Amino acid sequence: MPKNYWLKPIKGEEDTLPDAWVEARPDLLKQVRFWRRPSDIKMGELIIYYADRRLVAIVSAGEEGRSLYETHSDEEPGRSWALHVNKRKVVERINDAPSYEVLGIDSKSVRTQSHLRLNEAEFKRGEAAIDEVLVR
């Protein structure tokens, strides 16, 4: 069965994250919240985080999205579904991260989704761009 790949926006309390996002929101490397149940995400699938139009991390789903229970968060109101994740690759500063334009996807669809399925080629382009930043 083919593996799915995902693109997930991450945000801070005021809709944006500071440049040093890992320092401000280390919780995002352990779990990420969704405004709808991410039933289509399977354990082990890879998720690229983006913030401020940049690719900032790759994580893997630590559990099945369909098995989640709704919970509430004061930090992220309206995002009631928390998925545990495992850190893979992290660009610690947003300003150092590559643009999500390397994925070659429509920016309108990115802005209107809780998470967006990527095909393998799109994911590989994103991963290569992150890898390039990490080896500098």
Secondary structure, DSSP 8 states (H G I E B T S, - for coil): ----EEEEE---TTSS--SSHHHH-GGGGTEEEESS--TT--TT-EEEEEETTEEEEEEEESS-GGG------SSSTT--EEEEEEEEEE-S-GGGS-BGGGG---HHHHHT-SSEEE-HHHHHHHHHHHHHHHT-
